Amino acid sequence: MARSVGRIFSGFRCFGSLPFGNPLLKTQCSGVLFRTTSERTLVHVLPKIFPRKPRDFSLPNSSWGKEMMELYNHYNRLSKEATEGQEDHGEEWTRLPSYNRTLKYATGGAYLSKIIQSKARLFTRNIRDPGAAFEYVLFFRQDKLKCVCIFQAGHLLEGPPGHVHGGAIATMIDTVTGTHASLLSAPVMTANLNVNYRSPIPLGSTVLIESILDKEDGRKMYISCRVTSTDGSKLHTEATGNCPQCHFHFCHATLCIVTLLLLLFLHAALFLSISVSNLLRR
Ligand SMILES: CCCCCCCCCCCCCCCC(=O)SCCNC(=O)CCNC(=O)[C@H](O)C(C)(C)COP(=O)(O)OP(=O)(O)OC[C@H]1O[C@@H](n2cnc3c(N)ncnc32)[C@H](O)[C@@H]1OP(=O)(O)O
């Protein structure tokens, strides 16, 4: 019980620190956030077998094509780390690191089996062969509250022959809007996603996915998204999404704490009554 409560809160602590100049956005700190205590022990015992830091999938690899690399370099040059001490370009982007395991955030995971938890991987980061499926990197611009994702679609994402599957496109849109809304507020779940496919995306090509915040209404974040060719001349897909902040986690957490307090109270009462009866017997 205590561990579940701990996990729920550790998830939220990490999430709470997500936005804007926070440690998660810096690669060197993020490794800590994604490790459980048992993993940390393992890493300590077997440092040579298991790498200390989880792999950051948003960094370039050999499968990235010329277009993907050019765009990555473009946004990276405009990123906070790169521009430190250099001339101001007027726009400042932050690269968002990306891992295949977000266990600390999987608050629902506290109720899953250990096997499922240990094998869980982020859907878009679970294929080992570089370049085979989803190759992408997200950048966030704080002053405009917008996100851009450079996405290279691999050969395993085929839908119509030679083109990207509509579900894979929707997956990427969901990833971008979900991450974007979470950065702007708190953990969210996609409640609604409307996708309009305007023109097919050739397999192996690189596209831009841009998302902007349309409206914030209480717990709900309305995000719209456009998938275009890298020069912006061709529109592939348009989407709008509604991502409300999750509040049910707090309900679970509250329930756990109340139960914990109740158990503590019962234990104390039992201890007190035994002590009193012992005293009376003497
Ligand atoms: C998670 C991010 C991590 C980021 C960190 C980096 C980690 C690495 C990145 C990975 C990024 C992956 C991002 C994937 C994002 C998913 O794919 S999420 C998975 C797909 N979505 C789901 O499974 C959600 C299933 N649905 C639900 O759980 C619940 O319906 C929801 C969405 C949580 C809402 O539950 P609720 O808050 O109890 O519901 P409720 O109070 O009735 O509704 C809240 C509001 O939303 C509105 N609403 C509810 N449903 C709808 C709907 N279908 N249409 C329109 N409005 C609706 C309601 O009208 C209500 O509005 P108000 O009345 O307050 O004005």
The ligand as an SDF file (V2000), in Angstrom:
LIG
                    3D

 65 67  0  0  0  0  0  0  0  0999 V2000
    0.1000   10.9690  -20.8380 C   0  0  0  0  0  0  0  0  0  0  0  0
    1.0930   11.9420  -21.3620 C   0  0  0  0  0  0  0  0  0  0  0  0
    2.5200   11.7400  -20.9460 C   0  0  0  0  0  0  0  0  0  0  0  0
    3.5520   12.7760  -21.3820 C   0  0  0  0  0  0  0  0  0  0  0  0
    4.9590   12.6390  -20.7470 C   0  0  0  0  0  0  0  0  0  0  0  0
    5.9950   12.1610  -21.6590 C   0  0  0  0  0  0  0  0  0  0  0  0
    5.9550   10.6480  -21.7300 C   0  0  0  0  0  0  0  0  0  0  0  0
    6.1850   10.0970  -23.1160 C   0  0  0  0  0  0  0  0  0  0  0  0
    5.2710   10.6720  -24.1330 C   0  0  0  0  0  0  0  0  0  0  0  0
    4.1570    9.7870  -24.4980 C   0  0  0  0  0  0  0  0  0  0  0  0
    2.9710   10.5370  -24.9580 C   0  0  0  0  0  0  0  0  0  0  0  0
    1.8610    9.6300  -25.1980 C   0  0  0  0  0  0  0  0  0  0  0  0
    0.5590   10.3580  -25.1540 C   0  0  0  0  0  0  0  0  0  0  0  0
   -0.5120    9.3980  -25.4400 C   0  0  0  0  0  0  0  0  0  0  0  0
   -1.8330    9.9180  -25.0120 C   0  0  0  0  0  0  0  0  0  0  0  0
   -2.8090    8.8070  -25.0900 C   0  0  0  0  0  0  0  0  0  0  0  0
   -2.8220    8.0440  -25.9840 O   0  0  0  0  0  0  0  0  0  0  0  0
   -3.8920    8.6290  -23.8080 S   0  0  0  0  0  0  0  0  0  0  0  0
   -4.6400    7.0670  -24.1920 C   0  0  0  0  0  0  0  0  0  0  0  0
   -5.9280    7.2050  -24.9080 C   0  0  0  0  0  0  0  0  0  0  0  0
   -6.8740    7.8310  -24.0740 N   0  0  0  0  0  0  0  0  0  0  0  0
   -7.5400    7.1220  -23.1380 C   0  0  0  0  0  0  0  0  0  0  0  0
   -7.3790    5.9430  -22.9490 O   0  0  0  0  0  0  0  0  0  0  0  0
   -8.4560    7.9370  -22.3240 C   0  0  0  0  0  0  0  0  0  0  0  0
   -9.6640    7.1350  -21.9110 C   0  0  0  0  0  0  0  0  0  0  0  0
  -10.6260    8.0280  -21.3100 N   0  0  0  0  0  0  0  0  0  0  0  0
  -10.5020    8.3560  -20.0080 C   0  0  0  0  0  0  0  0  0  0  0  0
   -9.7050    7.8180  -19.2680 O   0  0  0  0  0  0  0  0  0  0  0  0
  -11.4280    9.4100  -19.5050 C   0  0  0  0  0  0  0  0  0  0  0  0
  -12.5690    9.4950  -20.3190 O   0  0  0  0  0  0  0  0  0  0  0  0
  -10.7440   10.7990  -19.4600 C   0  0  0  0  0  0  0  0  0  0  0  0
  -10.2750   11.2390  -20.8250 C   0  0  0  0  0  0  0  0  0  0  0  0
   -9.5280   10.7510  -18.4970 C   0  0  0  0  0  0  0  0  0  0  0  0
  -11.7150   11.7980  -18.9160 C   0  0  0  0  0  0  0  0  0  0  0  0
  -12.1310   11.2910  -17.6870 O   0  0  0  0  0  0  0  0  0  0  0  0
  -12.7410   12.2160  -16.5760 P   0  0  0  0  0  0  0  0  0  0  0  0
  -11.8080   13.3340  -16.3450 O   0  0  0  0  0  0  0  0  0  0  0  0
  -13.1580   11.3920  -15.4250 O   0  0  0  0  0  0  0  0  0  0  0  0
  -14.0440   12.5910  -17.3930 O   0  0  0  0  0  0  0  0  0  0  0  0
  -14.9930   13.8180  -17.2690 P   0  0  0  0  0  0  0  0  0  0  0  0
  -14.8300   14.5480  -15.9590 O   0  0  0  0  0  0  0  0  0  0  0  0
  -16.3250   13.2380  -17.6180 O   0  0  0  0  0  0  0  0  0  0  0  0
  -14.4830   14.6950  -18.4900 O   0  0  0  0  0  0  0  0  0  0  0  0
  -13.6250   15.7860  -18.3360 C   0  0  0  0  0  0  0  0  0  0  0  0
  -13.9730   16.7800  -19.3940 C   0  0  0  0  0  0  0  0  0  0  0  0
  -13.5980   16.2570  -20.6890 O   0  0  0  0  0  0  0  0  0  0  0  0
  -14.7340   16.1980  -21.5470 C   0  0  0  0  0  0  0  0  0  0  0  0
  -14.6840   14.9610  -22.3150 N   0  0  0  0  0  0  0  0  0  0  0  0
  -14.6090   13.7160  -21.8300 C   0  0  0  0  0  0  0  0  0  0  0  0
  -14.5820   12.8280  -22.8200 N   0  0  0  0  0  0  0  0  0  0  0  0
  -14.6720   13.5450  -23.9620 C   0  0  0  0  0  0  0  0  0  0  0  0
  -14.6910   13.2050  -25.3390 C   0  0  0  0  0  0  0  0  0  0  0  0
  -14.6230   11.9490  -25.7650 N   0  0  0  0  0  0  0  0  0  0  0  0
  -14.7850   14.2070  -26.2380 N   0  0  0  0  0  0  0  0  0  0  0  0
  -14.8210   15.4840  -25.8650 C   0  0  0  0  0  0  0  0  0  0  0  0
  -14.8080   15.8810  -24.5670 N   0  0  0  0  0  0  0  0  0  0  0  0
  -14.7250   14.9110  -23.6300 C   0  0  0  0  0  0  0  0  0  0  0  0
  -15.9350   16.1880  -20.6520 C   0  0  0  0  0  0  0  0  0  0  0  0
  -17.0520   16.7760  -21.2940 O   0  0  0  0  0  0  0  0  0  0  0  0
  -15.4730   17.0430  -19.4650 C   0  0  0  0  0  0  0  0  0  0  0  0
  -15.6230   18.4060  -19.7810 O   0  0  0  0  0  0  0  0  0  0  0  0
  -16.3280   19.4100  -18.7050 P   0  0  0  0  0  0  0  0  0  0  0  0
  -17.6390   18.7940  -18.3880 O   0  0  0  0  0  0  0  0  0  0  0  0
  -15.3840   19.4100  -17.5220 O   0  0  0  0  0  0  0  0  0  0  0  0
  -16.3980   20.7220  -19.4130 O   0  0  0  0  0  0  0  0  0  0  0  0
  1  2  1  0
  2  3  1  0
  3  4  1  0
  4  5  1  0
  5  6  1  0
  6  7  1  0
  7  8  1  0
  8  9  1  0
  9 10  1  0
 10 11  1  0
 11 12  1  0
 12 13  1  0
 13 14  1  0
 14 15  1  0
 15 16  1  0
 16 17  2  0
 16 18  1  0
 18 19  1  0
 19 20  1  0
 20 21  1  0
 21 22  1  0
 22 23  2  0
 22 24  1  0
 24 25  1  0
 25 26  1  0
 26 27  1  0
 27 28  2  0
 27 29  1  0
 29 30  1  0
 29 31  1  0
 31 32  1  0
 31 33  1  0
 31 34  1  0
 34 35  1  0
 35 36  1  0
 36 37  2  0
 36 38  1  0
 36 39  1  0
 39 40  1  0
 40 41  2  0
 40 42  1  0
 40 43  1  0
 43 44  1  0
 44 45  1  0
 45 46  1  0
 45 60  1  0
 46 47  1  0
 47 48  1  0
 47 58  1  0
 48 49  1  0
 48 57  1  0
 49 50  2  0
 50 51  1  0
 51 52  1  0
 51 57  2  0
 52 53  1  0
 52 54  2  0
 54 55  1  0
 55 56  2  0
 56 57  1  0
 58 59  1  0
 58 60  1  0
 60 61  1  0
 61 62  1  0
 62 63  2  0
 62 64  1  0
 62 65  1  0
M  END
$$$$
